[in-house]
Every structure is written in C-alpha cells, then in structure tokens.
Amino acid sequence: MKKIVGFSLVIIFVTGLLGRPVVNQNIEKKNLIERDRQCAQLAAQKGLSHALFKFMTPRAVVLPDFGHPLHGSKALQKALIDNKEKLEDKMTWEPVFAGVSHSGEMGYTYGKKKNGNYYGTIWVKSEKGPWRVAFSQGLWAMEVKTTPPNFDLYSYGKGSPPLVETDREFSRLSVTKGSAVAFYRYISSIGVAISASGPPRDQDTYAGLAAEEKKSSGKTPRTRLNWEPLLARLAAGGDLGYTHGYYRLVSYDKEGKKQYGFGYYVSVWQIQPDGRWKFVLDGGNRAPAPMRK
C-alpha cells in the first residue's frame, strides 16, 4: 500500500510540472539568496518596515515575535502605527540557505540575524516578476498588540489537502508519541526547525531528543504540543509547499503544575523521493491566546 501511495504522489508531482518549465535549481537558489541579501541591505539602510513593504506581496503574512499574524500590507501598516513606541526598525541579517520548487515560483530562505537569532522567509514570484516575500517569520523582533485575524483570510490552496493532512498526522503523532519523536519522523535530511533563540535543530538533533523522550516516557509528565493548519499553499510543480496555523503547548513546572502556551507556526514541506512529505523549514512565535474558529 505504501508503494502504491508513493507511486501515485510521484505521478501527481510529474503531472503538475507539465506546461511549466523546470528551472535551473542552482541558478535560482543563488538568485533567491541574492534577493534576500538585497532585502537585508535595505532594512539596514532604511528600516525593516520599509524593506518589507517593498519586497512583500500585498497579502503576505508576517509573524511578530509575540502576537497574532499580520495578514497583508494594511495589517502591517496598522501594527506599525499602533506599536511605534516598541519598534526596532534598523536591522540586518545574512541568508545561509535557499530552496526552490522545480517550477521556480516558490522558494524559501533562512539565516542568521545580527543579534544571533534565526529567521525564515517564504518567497513567491510570477514567471516574469522578481522574488517577493509571501511569509516572514523571525524578522519582526517585537511584541505587537493585534487581534486574531479574520478567518476568511485563511484557505487551502489548489492541490494542498494532502499536505494539510500530513501536517495533521504530524500533530497527532506529537500528542501520542511526543514532539521530539514526531519532529524526528517528519524532518527531512536537510530540514531545520528555528526558534526565537538558539541555533536551529536538525535531523541529528531530533534523533537524540527522540531517544531521550522514549526513555523518559511514562516516568515524568510529558510536554504536549499540538497544532492545526489553517492555511496551505502548494507550488505548481507539486514538490514544495507550506502550511500555517496555530499551536497549543502544555508543559509542567517543577511542582508538576500545568502551564499553557499558544502561538502560530509555519512549516515548509518538500516531497521526498519515496513520495512522502517532510518539512525542510519550521518556525513559529508566541501569542497571548489561541484562535478559535
């Protein structure tokens, strides 16, 4: 059955490429890295807000360090006005990795900011246009006063339901087996998970964490992390996509009392040679309360 499912996904992937040329991956990755550097240079000269407005699509999503997602340039502009006293606008960063879909209209970068923290950006472009920011996570280093976005802004793009279901399976495994075990199973060989602080975690990191998690299973209360995808987009070629939603975290203090955390996440997914989806980039933020639909 697994072989049949994998074969079917490969057929869908190849079919998705028909009618759209496959780009030169090495060249396009270099172009995307350079585009990210241009954005960083403009942020250092004129401020992050100026750079984002110039580089983002009108409906791009921006995740602040703390707060609800900002959907589109109008929401970002309002957040700048409402939170101007907290704004730390001048900053820069350096991209260290880029990935691009075979069809060449979706890609991602991640790298290191001047303060040592990491960021991740999802990019899209038309056949003739430049790369533009579709999703920004980790760059906006501020807590913003925002309300949950309108649910009408969320949708699943064409062909994305299988990707959404994979993300849900990922969440279910996190609840039943533990987050480290789940992340180890779903991270790709080139994947990284970034947070507000500390270096990115890779496949080897999660291998060690998963082993520790299995040993301690049943001995101590386990942190429980689950999430729900609300938005999904898939590249035309069917090989790269991303999901975005909110998460809930239950942890325990030294006395064994429950502590609750909420926030939002974004995961970039790439289809593997065996037809399975695994994430190549994962990141998120914290928020004051969960969204409810």
C-alpha positions in Angstrom: 0.0 0.0 0.0 2.8 2.5 0.9 4.4 1.8 -2.5 1.1 2.4 -4.3 0.6 5.7 -2.4 4.1 6.8 -3.1 3.8 6.0 -6.8 0.6 8.0 -7.0 2.2 11.0 -5.5 5.0 10.8 -8.0 2.5 10.8 -10.8 0.8 13.8 -9.4 4.2 15.6 -9.0 5.2 14.9 -12.6 1.8 15.8 -13.9 2.0 19.1 -12.0 5.1 20.1 -13.9 3.5 19.7 -17.3 3.0 23.0 -19.0 5.6 24.8 -16.8 9.4 24.5 -17.4 11.7 23.1 -14.8 14.1 25.8 -13.6 17.8 25.5 -13.1 17.9 24.9 -9.3 21.4 26.1 -8.6 21.0 29.4 -10.5 17.6 30.1 -9.0 18.8 29.4 -5.4 21.7 31.8 -6.0 19.1 34.4 -7.3 16.9 33.9 -4.2 19.9 34.2 -1.8 20.9 37.5 -3.5 17.3 38.7 -3.3 17.2 38.1 0.4 20.5 39.9 0.8 19.1 42.9 -1.0 16.1 42.9 1.4 18.5 42.8 4.3 20.6 45.7 2.9 17.5 47.8 2.5 16.4 47.0 6.1 19.8 48.1 7.4 19.7 51.4 5.4 16.0 52.4 5.7 14.5 50.0 8.2 12.8 46.6 8.2 9.3 48.1 7.7 10.5 49.9 4.5 12.1 46.7 3.2 9.1 44.6 3.9 6.7 47.0 2.2 9.0 47.0 -0.9 9.6 43.2 -1.0 6.4 41.6 0.2 3.3 40.7 -1.7 0.1 42.7 -0.8 -1.2 39.6 1.0 2.0 38.4 2.7 1.8 37.1 6.3 4.2 38.5 8.9 4.7 36.7 12.3 6.0 39.1 15.0 8.0 37.7 17.9 4.8 37.9 20.1 1.3 38.4 18.8 -1.2 37.4 16.1 -0.2 37.1 12.5 -0.3 40.2 10.3 -2.1 39.4 7.1 -1.1 41.8 4.3 0.4 45.3 4.0 -2.6 47.1 5.5 -2.4 45.0 8.7 1.4 45.6 8.9 0.9 49.3 8.5 -1.7 49.4 11.3 0.6 47.4 13.6 3.4 49.9 12.9 1.2 52.8 13.9 -0.2 51.0 17.0 3.2 49.8 18.2 5.5 52.6 17.1 7.0 53.0 20.6 8.3 49.4 20.5 9.6 49.5 17.0 13.2 48.5 16.5 13.4 49.0 12.8 17.0 49.1 11.8 18.4 45.6 11.5 20.2 43.3 9.1 20.7 39.6 8.5 22.5 37.1 6.4 20.8 34.2 4.5 22.6 30.9 4.7 20.3 28.5 2.8 17.8 28.6 0.0 15.4 26.1 -1.5 13.3 26.5 -4.7 10.5 24.5 -6.2 11.1 22.7 -9.5 8.6 25.0 -11.2 10.5 28.1 -9.9 7.7 30.1 -8.5 8.0 29.2 -4.8 11.1 29.1 -2.6 12.4 29.7 1.0 15.4 31.1 2.7 16.6 31.0 6.3 19.6 32.6 8.0 21.0 34.5 11.0 20.2 37.9 12.2 22.7 40.3 13.6 21.5 39.6 17.2 22.3 35.9 16.7 18.7 34.7 16.3 17.4 33.0 13.1 14.7 33.7 10.7 12.8 32.0 7.8 11.2 33.6 4.8 8.9 32.0 2.1 9.1 33.6 -1.3 7.0 33.5 -4.4 7.2 35.0 -7.9 5.5 35.1 -11.2 7.2 34.0 -14.4 8.5 37.5 -15.2 8.5 39.1 -11.8 11.1 39.2 -9.0 11.0 37.1 -5.9 8.6 38.6 -3.3 8.0 37.8 0.4 4.9 35.6 1.0 5.6 34.8 4.6 8.1 36.3 7.1 8.9 34.5 10.4 11.6 35.6 12.9 12.5 39.0 11.4 9.9 41.2 13.2 11.6 41.3 16.7 8.8 43.0 18.6 5.7 42.2 20.6 2.6 43.7 18.9 -0.9 44.4 20.1 -3.1 42.8 17.5 -6.3 40.9 17.3 -6.8 37.4 15.8 -7.1 37.8 12.0 -10.3 37.2 10.1 -10.7 33.5 9.3 -11.8 34.5 5.8 -8.1 35.2 5.2 -7.3 31.5 5.6 -7.7 29.0 2.9 -6.2 25.8 1.4 -4.7 26.4 -2.0 -5.2 24.2 -5.0 -3.9 20.7 -4.6 -2.9 21.3 -0.9 -5.3 18.9 1.1 -2.8 16.0 1.1 -0.2 18.4 2.6 -2.7 19.6 5.2 -3.5 16.0 6.2 0.3 15.3 6.5 0.6 18.3 8.9 -2.4 17.0 10.9 -0.8 13.5 11.1 2.4 15.2 12.3 0.4 16.9 15.1 -1.3 13.7 16.1 2.0 11.9 16.4 3.3 14.7 18.6 0.4 14.2 21.0 0.7 10.4 21.1 4.4 9.8 21.0 5.9 13.2 21.9 7.0 16.2 20.0 10.7 15.1 19.6 9.7 11.7 18.2 7.2 13.4 15.8 9.7 16.0 14.6 12.4 13.4 14.0 10.0 11.4 11.9 8.8 14.3 9.8 12.0 16.4 9.4 13.9 15.9 6.1 17.6 15.3 5.9 18.2 19.0 5.0 15.4 20.3 7.4 15.8 22.7 10.2 13.5 24.0 12.9 14.2 27.5 14.1 13.0 29.3 17.3 13.2 32.7 18.8 16.6 31.9 20.4 19.3 29.3 20.0 20.6 27.5 16.9 18.4 25.6 14.5 17.6 22.0 15.3 18.3 19.5 12.5 17.6 15.8 12.0 20.6 14.7 14.1 19.4 16.9 17.0 15.9 15.4 16.9 17.3 11.9 16.8 19.0 12.5 20.2 15.9 14.2 21.6 13.6 11.5 20.4 15.8 8.8 22.1 15.7 10.7 25.4 12.0 11.2 25.1 11.4 7.5 24.6 13.5 6.7 27.7 11.6 9.1 29.9 8.1 8.1 28.6 5.8 7.3 31.5 8.3 8.4 34.1 7.6 12.2 34.1 4.8 14.3 32.7 5.4 14.9 29.1 5.1 18.2 27.3 2.2 18.1 25.0 2.3 20.1 21.7 -0.4 20.0 19.1 -1.4 22.3 16.2 -3.9 22.9 13.5 -3.1 24.0 9.9 -5.3 26.9 8.7 -3.6 27.9 5.5 -1.7 25.9 2.9 -0.1 26.7 -0.4 1.5 24.3 -2.9 3.9 25.1 -5.8 2.7 24.5 -9.3 5.0 21.5 -9.7 3.6 19.9 -6.5 7.0 19.3 -4.9 7.2 22.2 -2.4 4.5 23.9 -0.2 3.9 25.4 3.2 1.3 25.2 6.0 0.5 27.8 8.6 -1.7 27.7 11.7 -1.8 27.9 15.4 -0.4 25.6 18.2 -1.1 24.8 21.8 1.6 23.8 24.3 1.0 22.2 27.7 4.1 21.9 29.9 4.8 21.3 33.6 6.7 23.3 36.2 8.9 21.8 39.0 5.9 21.2 41.1 4.1 19.4 38.3 1.6 22.2 37.7 0.4 22.6 34.1 1.5 25.7 32.1 -0.1 26.7 28.9 1.4 28.3 25.8 -0.1 29.4 22.5 1.3 30.7 19.2 1.5 30.3 15.5 3.7 28.3 13.2 4.8 27.9 9.6 6.2 24.8 8.0 7.8 24.5 4.6 7.4 21.0 3.1 9.2 19.2 0.3 8.1 15.9 -1.3 10.7 13.1 -0.9 11.9 10.5 -3.4 9.6 7.9 -1.8 6.6 10.2 -2.2 6.3 11.3 1.4 6.2 14.9 2.6 8.8 16.1 5.1 9.4 19.6 6.3 12.6 21.5 5.3 11.9 24.5 7.5 9.8 25.0 10.6 9.4 28.1 12.8 6.8 30.0 14.9 6.1 32.6 17.5 4.2 33.1 20.7 0.8 34.6 21.1 -1.4 35.7 24.0 -4.3 33.2 23.4 -5.4 30.6 20.9 -7.5 31.4 17.9 -11.0 29.9 17.9 -12.9 29.2 14.7 
